[in-house]
């Protein structure tokens, strides 16, 4: 599936099963909540925190998909083509960071 197709699928789902989009502010708050759930799993799985009993059924891939879903909702609501935005963002990073990481002593011991 392409990013464009994902945006179309989410839009179709929202307008049928979801009835309508939550407003942009609500979706921004939901996005922050979903990112927090990813952070919680990362801190426990890769960081120094331990899992609690209530964390046993967590699924990192599913939580990342939740983040992506809400991000797509916000893009659709604000008229952003995520494919185009990502291409432009990568072009910007390629110019800005052309030598930055190569010259970073922390990355190149």
Residue frames as qw, qx, qy, qz and C-alpha x, y, z in Angstrom:
[[0.000, 0.890, 0.456, 0.000, 0.00, 0.00, 0.00],
 [0.385, 0.416, -0.034, 0.823, 1.29, 3.47, -0.82],
 [0.106, -0.250, -0.452, 0.850, 0.98, 6.45, 1.49],
 [0.339, 0.026, -0.252, -0.906, -1.61, 7.93, -0.89],
 [0.563, -0.212, -0.732, -0.318, -3.61, 4.71, -0.76],
 [0.365, -0.275, -0.719, 0.523, -3.37, 4.71, 3.04],
 [0.099, 0.159, 0.191, -0.963, -4.77, 8.24, 3.15],
 [0.493, -0.049, -0.462, -0.736, -7.64, 7.20, 0.87],
 [0.543, -0.218, -0.811, 0.000, -8.39, 4.03, 2.88],
 [0.210, -0.260, -0.598, 0.728, -8.42, 5.93, 6.18],
 [0.255, 0.089, -0.042, -0.962, -10.68, 8.60, 4.70],
 [0.564, -0.133, -0.633, -0.513, -13.10, 5.97, 3.43],
 [0.475, -0.249, -0.794, 0.288, -13.09, 4.19, 6.82],
 [0.061, -0.181, -0.404, 0.895, -13.63, 7.43, 8.75],
 [0.377, 0.085, -0.156, -0.909, -16.55, 8.46, 6.56],
 [0.665, -0.143, -0.616, -0.397, -18.25, 5.08, 6.81],
 [0.685, -0.290, -0.628, 0.229, -17.37, 3.24, 10.01],
 [0.374, -0.173, -0.387, 0.825, -16.09, 6.23, 11.95],
 [0.089, 0.825, 0.541, -0.133, -19.00, 8.43, 10.82],
 [0.251, 0.932, -0.027, 0.259, -16.84, 11.58, 10.67],
 [0.558, 0.303, -0.415, 0.652, -13.44, 12.90, 11.68],
 [0.445, -0.710, -0.341, 0.425, -12.94, 14.18, 15.20],
 [0.185, 0.981, -0.035, 0.045, -11.92, 17.83, 15.02],
 [0.612, 0.578, -0.379, 0.384, -8.25, 18.66, 14.50],
 [0.191, -0.640, 0.516, -0.537, -7.61, 19.58, 18.12],
 [0.873, -0.239, 0.298, -0.305, -9.17, 16.34, 19.38],
 [0.939, 0.305, -0.095, 0.128, -7.11, 14.33, 16.89],
 [0.307, 0.690, -0.474, 0.453, -3.95, 16.17, 17.96],
 [0.508, -0.515, 0.510, -0.465, -4.64, 15.17, 21.57],
 [0.974, 0.022, 0.170, -0.151, -5.32, 11.58, 20.47],
 [0.720, 0.563, -0.318, 0.251, -2.04, 11.59, 18.51],
 [0.027, -0.662, 0.572, -0.483, -0.14, 12.66, 21.63],
 [0.781, -0.295, 0.400, -0.378, -1.86, 9.90, 23.63],
 [0.966, 0.260, -0.003, -0.004, -0.90, 7.29, 21.03],
 [0.472, 0.658, -0.452, 0.374, 2.71, 8.52, 20.90],
 [0.381, -0.582, 0.536, -0.477, 2.77, 8.20, 24.68],
 [0.942, -0.083, 0.246, -0.213, 1.69, 4.58, 24.41],
 [0.816, 0.476, -0.232, 0.232, 4.55, 3.90, 22.00],
 [0.106, 0.705, -0.502, 0.490, 6.95, 5.65, 24.38],
 [0.702, -0.439, 0.406, -0.387, 5.74, 3.54, 27.30],
 [0.990, 0.121, 0.078, 0.010, 6.41, 0.32, 25.39],
 [0.602, 0.632, -0.317, 0.370, 9.83, 1.55, 24.21],
 [0.198, -0.700, 0.491, -0.480, 10.83, 2.50, 27.77],
 [0.807, -0.298, 0.425, -0.282, 9.90, -0.95, 29.01],
 [0.955, 0.267, 0.115, 0.057, 11.08, -3.06, 26.09],
 [0.695, 0.501, -0.131, 0.499, 14.30, -1.22, 25.21],
 [0.046, -0.741, 0.297, -0.600, 14.83, 1.06, 28.19],
 [0.189, 0.242, -0.799, 0.518, 15.32, 0.47, 31.87],
 [0.589, -0.139, 0.301, -0.737, 11.70, 0.27, 32.99],
 [0.109, 0.011, 0.994, 0.013, 10.07, -3.09, 33.58],
 [0.397, -0.280, -0.595, -0.640, 6.70, -4.24, 32.29],
 [0.430, -0.105, 0.553, -0.706, 3.74, -4.23, 34.67],
 [0.371, 0.222, 0.898, -0.085, 1.14, -6.99, 34.69],
 [0.437, 0.715, 0.363, -0.408, -1.22, -4.66, 32.81],
 [0.200, 0.733, -0.440, -0.479, 1.42, -4.27, 30.04],
 [0.548, -0.163, 0.807, 0.145, 1.62, -7.96, 29.14],
 [0.585, 0.519, 0.618, 0.079, -0.65, -7.69, 26.10],
 [0.122, 0.833, -0.119, -0.526, 0.96, -4.59, 24.59],
 [0.757, 0.334, 0.437, 0.352, 1.87, -4.69, 20.93],
 [0.261, -0.532, 0.188, 0.783, 4.42, -2.16, 19.64],
 [0.156, 0.127, 0.681, 0.704, 3.44, -2.61, 15.98],
 [0.079, -0.694, -0.699, -0.151, -0.23, -2.02, 16.78],
 [0.252, -0.796, -0.237, 0.496, 0.57, 1.11, 18.78],
 [0.245, -0.320, 0.402, 0.822, 2.77, 2.46, 15.97],
 [0.068, 0.388, 0.753, 0.527, -0.10, 1.79, 13.55],
 [0.150, -0.807, -0.539, 0.190, -2.39, 3.80, 15.86],
 [0.250, -0.626, 0.091, 0.733, 0.06, 6.73, 15.65],
 [0.174, -0.043, 0.643, 0.745, 0.18, 6.45, 11.85],
 [0.012, 0.596, 0.776, 0.209, -3.62, 6.22, 11.60],
 [0.144, -0.854, -0.355, 0.353, -4.21, 9.41, 13.60],
 [0.257, -0.481, 0.322, 0.774, -1.40, 11.21, 11.73],
 [0.138, 0.227, 0.751, 0.605, -3.12, 10.25, 8.47],
 [0.054, -0.768, -0.636, 0.054, -6.41, 11.57, 9.85],
 [0.199, -0.778, -0.065, 0.592, -4.78, 14.92, 10.62],
 [0.232, -0.218, 0.565, 0.761, -3.15, 15.04, 7.18],
 [0.084, 0.475, 0.786, 0.387, -6.48, 14.33, 5.51],
 [0.127, -0.824, -0.498, 0.237, -8.24, 16.97, 7.59],
 [0.188, -0.786, 0.096, 0.582, -5.66, 19.64, 6.81],
 [0.661, 0.736, 0.009, -0.143, -5.26, 18.82, 3.11],
 [0.150, -0.725, 0.648, 0.176, -1.71, 17.49, 3.36],
 [0.905, 0.317, -0.271, -0.082, -0.47, 14.90, 0.88],
 [0.692, -0.625, 0.353, 0.076, 1.86, 12.91, 3.14],
 [0.858, 0.203, 0.273, 0.385, 3.69, 11.36, 0.18],
 [0.376, 0.783, 0.035, 0.494, 4.56, 14.78, -1.22],
 [0.380, -0.878, 0.186, -0.225, 5.38, 16.10, 2.26],
 [0.854, -0.373, 0.301, 0.203, 7.76, 13.20, 2.95],
 [0.741, 0.425, 0.183, 0.487, 9.55, 13.63, -0.38],
 [0.121, 0.872, -0.057, 0.471, 10.07, 17.36, 0.28],
 [0.615, -0.750, 0.219, -0.108, 11.17, 16.65, 3.86],
 [0.896, -0.122, 0.260, 0.338, 13.77, 14.13, 2.71],
 [0.544, 0.641, 0.088, 0.535, 15.07, 16.59, 0.11],
 [0.205, -0.904, 0.133, -0.351, 15.41, 19.25, 2.83],
 [0.783, -0.553, 0.280, 0.052, 17.23, 16.84, 5.14],
 [0.869, 0.208, 0.190, 0.406, 19.54, 15.69, 2.35],
 [0.337, 0.759, -0.043, 0.555, 20.66, 19.25, 1.72],
 [0.389, -0.829, 0.181, -0.360, 20.78, 20.38, 5.34],
 [0.762, -0.504, 0.404, -0.050, 22.47, 17.25, 6.67],
 [0.786, 0.555, -0.273, 0.010, 24.70, 16.38, 3.71],
 [0.524, 0.430, -0.586, 0.444, 27.83, 16.45, 5.88],
 [0.455, -0.615, 0.266, -0.587, 26.40, 16.94, 9.35],
 [0.929, -0.287, 0.150, -0.179, 26.20, 13.28, 10.35],
 [0.854, 0.346, -0.210, 0.328, 29.42, 12.31, 8.59],
 [0.285, 0.567, -0.375, 0.676, 31.23, 14.93, 10.66],
 [0.640, -0.609, 0.089, -0.460, 29.55, 14.02, 13.95],
 [0.169, 0.472, -0.820, 0.274, 32.18, 12.46, 16.21],
 [0.565, -0.125, 0.611, -0.540, 29.43, 10.84, 18.28],
 [0.878, 0.322, 0.126, -0.331, 28.29, 8.84, 15.26],
 [0.793, 0.511, -0.284, 0.168, 31.75, 8.10, 13.86],
 [0.662, -0.713, 0.213, 0.092, 34.04, 7.03, 16.69]]
